[in-house]
Amino acid sequence: MRSLIDIKDFTTEELDSLIATAKDIIANPEKYSDACRGKKLATLFFEPSTRTRLSFEAAMLELGGSVIGFSEASSSSAAKGESVADTAKMISCYADIMAMRHPKEGAPFVASLSATIPVINAGDGGHCHPTQTLADLLTISMEKGRLDNLTVGFCGDLKYGRTVHSLISALSRSKGIKLVLISPEELKIPSFVRYETIEKYGMDYEETASLEEALPKLDILYMTRIQRERFSDTYQYERLKDSYILTEEKMALAKEDTSVLHPLPRVNEISVKVDNDKRACYFKQALYGKYMRMALILKLLEEAKTPKIAPDFSGEEYIHERIECKNPRCISATEQELPKIFKITDPAANICRCVFCEEKSNYKV
């Protein structure tokens, strides 16, 4: 039995297979209309969502299955103090697969450790959003006919944008990818993404604050929202929220076949007038997300028939109970009973990372 917590959980071949299945679902929907009859998906959304939650629900219903769950933390036992682990054990009694969105980074991973059914990470804080990445990959494949030899611009909130981090990780496996990272100084890509993905895999990249200068180079423009919910400083949010607005005038600078993606919801970073541009792909992207989630549900339910393999934290590369995670958004900051486990990622530099949220820390040999 497997779960999907991070896009890195799947091999390149598995991602290609999911894309192929999604394309077959698009071409032959009737073939899959009863594929999940008798199966139940539980949607556990501790954080607001429209597209992701409804996309999962539509995906399961179109596969012939049914859906249970909740759309806000206040309507769950989390409001009474129930732990993520206990919630996962309880939901495992009622459903065959679950999708969880949670504001705390690492929460779906914690759920997967206790659940006896597959867990899908539907977004955990600013950490990961792997199913959005699946939607992004299918969109790029459908629009460009390939996933390699592309110049991809990411614009806006690159610091807290979990969709950005996940897509860069997925694209690191493709050949000939060049990244153009467009953001204000305060929202630049985090060092761990730069060092441990972009530079580790030798991806060509540049950083700039100018959308106008970047646009003529791009095959893909991935716009993002400046996320109010990720800021503890309201003044900083107000100062940065309108850093980039894509207009018809700016689109005139882009190539004729540039594809514009956005994980949605947008606020005002893309003018509604751009919606009529044939290069605007963000609503198609939302539709493609449904098909990729259908393919994912099928894959995980099929693999649910195999025994669950629990992660082994006993090796020498793990440090137990010696380091406190300093990330206030980590699930371990809320659920104090969780063990303190860090994985050594760079022994030469004495660097390790929390297994729940991947926050970097230093350790002494």
N, C-alpha and C positions, 0 to 999 in steps of 0.2 A: 504494500500500500504506500502511495506517495501523496505528498501535498505540493502545492506551489506557493512558496513564500517569497522567493526572489527569482528573477528571470534567469539567474545563473544556475538554478536547479535543473534546467533543461539544456540538453546538448543542442548544438547547431542542427543536427539531423532531426531531433525531436521538434524543434521549432519549424523546420521546413515541412515536417509531416503534419503539424497542426495547421499551417498555412494551406497545405494541399487539401486537408479535410474541410477547412472553412470554405475553400473555393468550390469543393464538391457539394457542400451544403447549399451554397448560393445557386449552383447550377441544377441541383436535384433535391429541393426541399422536401418533397413527398417521401423520398427514400429514408428520411430521418424523423418523420413525424411521430413515430411510435417507439423511437430508440430508447427512451427513458420512461416508458409507461410503468407505473408502479413505484417509481423512485421519487424521493423528496429531496429538494434543496432547501437548506436553512440559510436565510440571509440575516446576518448579525451585523447591523450597522449602528455602531456606537457614535458615529459622526455623520452629519448631514450629507446626503448624496441624492442626486436625481438620476443622472445617466448610468452610473455604475450599477446602482441597485436595480433600477428598472431593466437595464440590459441583462443582468443575470436572471431576473425573473422571466423576462420575455424569452431568453435562451432556453430555460428549463421547460417553460410551457410549450414552446415550439418543438421541443423534443418529446412531448407527450407526458412529461412529468408534472409534479406539483411543487408548490412553494409554501414554506412557512417561515416565520421569523419576525423581526422588529426593525423599525427604521430610526429609532433614537434610543440613547442609553437610558433615558428616564422611564421608558416603558419596559425595561428589562430588570432582572434582579441585580444588575450592577449598581443600580440606585440604592440597593440595600447593602451593598458591600461585597457581593459575591465576586470571587476571583475569576480571572480569565480561564484558568485551568479548570475550575469547577463548572463554569459555564460550558466549556468544551465537552467535558464528560457528560453533562446533562443533555446537551444537544445531540450527542452521539446516540442517545437512546431513542431519539425521535426522527432523525433524518439519515439520509445515505451519504450526503456531502454537504459541506458548509462553506459559505463565503463570508469573510469577516472584514469589516472596515473599523479601524480603531484609531483614536488620536495618539495613543502611546506607541512609540516605535518598538517593535519586537513583539507586540501582543499576538498577532496571528501565529508567529513562531512558537510562542508559549502555548497557544491553543493546540497546535499540531503535536506537541509533546504529550499531551494528555488525551486528545481525541482518539477515538477508534474508527473514525471516518476521515476521508480526505478533507484537508483545510485549504482554502484558496485565500490568499492575501488580496483583499480588495482595496488596499491602501492603509499604511500604518504611519501616521504622522508625516514627517518629511523624509521618510526612509525609502520605501519601495512602493511601486504600484505596477506589479508585473502584468496584470491583465490589460491595463491601458497600453503597455508596451506591445502586447500581442495585437491589439487593435492598430497601433501605429505601424507595426511591421506589415500587417496585411494591407493597410492603406498604401504604404510605399510600394509594396509588391504589385498591387493592382494599378497604381498610377504610373509607376516607372518601369514595371516589368522586371525589376531586379532589386537586390538589396546591397549591391556592391558598386564601387566606382561612382560615388555620389558625394557632393559637397552639401553638408547639412548644417544649417544655421539654427542655433537655439537662442531665443531672445526673451529677456525678461528676468524672472526669478530663477536663477540657476543655482542659488544657494539652498533654498528650501524646496525646490521643485522636484518632487519624487519621480514624476514622469520623465523629467530630463535625465536624472541619474539612471533610471532603469533602461531608457532607450539607448543612452550612450553605452551602457554595459552590453546590450544586445548587439549594437552595431560594431562593437570592438571585434566581433568574430568575422566581420565581412571585410573583403579586400578593397583597397582603394578609397576608403572613407576619409574625407577631410571634414573637420569640425570647425565651425566659426561660432565662437561663444560671445554673445552680445548681451552685455549687462552693465548696470552701474557698478562702481567699485564695491559697494556694500553688499551686492547680490551676486558676486562672482562665484564660479563653480567651486565647491569645497575642495580642499587640498587632497582629501582621500580619494575623490573621484579622479582628480588630475593625476595623482601619483600612482594610484593602484589600478586604474583602468586605462585612462588615456595614454599615459607615458609607458605603463607596463606593457601594453600591447602595441606600442609604437605607432599610435594614431597621429596623423598630421593634424595640427590644430593651431588656431590663432585666437586671441582675445581682443575685443574691441568694444567701445562704448557707442559706436555709431551704426545704427540700423541702415541708414542711407548708404554708407560706404560698403556694407556687407551685401546688400540685396542683389547687385548685378552678378555676384559670384555663385549664387545659391541654386541648387536643384530642389532642395527642400527648405522651407522656412517653418520652424516649429515655434510658434508664439506661445507664451505662457502668461498667466495671470499673476500679478503681484498679490500674494495671498495674505489678506488681513489677519486670518486666524493663526498664521505662523509668527506674527510679530508681537513681542511683549511691549514694545515701545510704539505707542500710537502716533507720536510725532514723526518717527522715522517712516512709518507706513504712509502717512499723509504726504510726506516729502517725496517718496519714491513711487507712489501708486500710478502716476501718469508718465513714467519714464519713457515708455514706448507706446505709440499709437499707430497702427498700420492703417493707412488711408489709401484712397484711389490714387492720389498723387505719388505716394511712395511706391505703390505697386507698379507704376509706370517705369520705375528703375529696375524692376526684376525681369528675369528672362521670360520669354513667352511660355515656356513649359515649367516654370517654377511651381511647385505644389505647396500650398499653405496649409499647415496642420495646426491644430490647437486641441488640447485635451478637454476643454470646456469645463466649467462655464466661463464665458468671457464676461468682463465688466465693460471696459471701454477701450481695451488694447487693440481691438480690431473694429474699425468702423463698419456699421451695418451695410454701408454701400459696397463694401468689398464682397459681400455675400453673393452678388450677382456676377462676380468675376469667375470665369471658368476655372481659374487656378485655385479657387477657394475649395478646400477638400474637407473642412472640419465637420460638416454635418454627415457627409459620407463616412468619415472616420468613425463617428458615433454608431452608425449602422454596421460597419465592419466589425466593431467591437462586439456586437451581439453574435455574429457568426463565429468569431474566434472563441468566445466564451462557450458557445455550443460545442465546438471542437474540443475545448479543454475539459468540459464536463464529461464528455464521452470518454476521453482518454483516462481521466482520473478514476471514473467509475469502473472502467475495465481493469485498471491496475489495482483497484481496491480489493480485487479477488486474491491478490498475492499478500503474503505476510508483511506486516509493518516492520520496518527496520528503524529502530530508535538510534538517534545520533550518539556516538561514543565520545564522551568528553574526558576520557581517562588517559589519553596520550600525553607525552611529554610536551606537546605544543600547547597544552592548556594550563592555565593558572587558576587555582581555586581559592576563593575567600581571602586573597591578599590585596585585592584592588577594588576600590569603590568606583562605580560608573558615575561620572560627573554630568552626564546628560540628563537634564531635568525632564526631557520628553521620553526617556527610556521607561519601558514598562516596569523595570526593576526599581525605579524611583517611587512607583505607586504601590507595587505589591512586594512588600519587604521580605516575604518568606522565600522569594526566589533566590537560588544560589548565585553567588558572585562568580561568574566564569568568564575568563578572557582567553582569547586565542592569540598566540604569538604569530604575528604576520611578518615581522622583520627582525629576526634575531640579532643581526649586526647592529641595528640602531636601537635595540631594546624597545621595540614598539609592539603593542598588542591591542586587540580590539574586543569590546564587549560582544559576546555571542548573540545578544538580543538586539542591540541597536547599531552595532559596529562603530561605536564611539571609540576614538583613539585614546590610548593612554601609554605611559611609559612604565617600565618595570625594571627592577634591579636583579641582576643575575644572582 
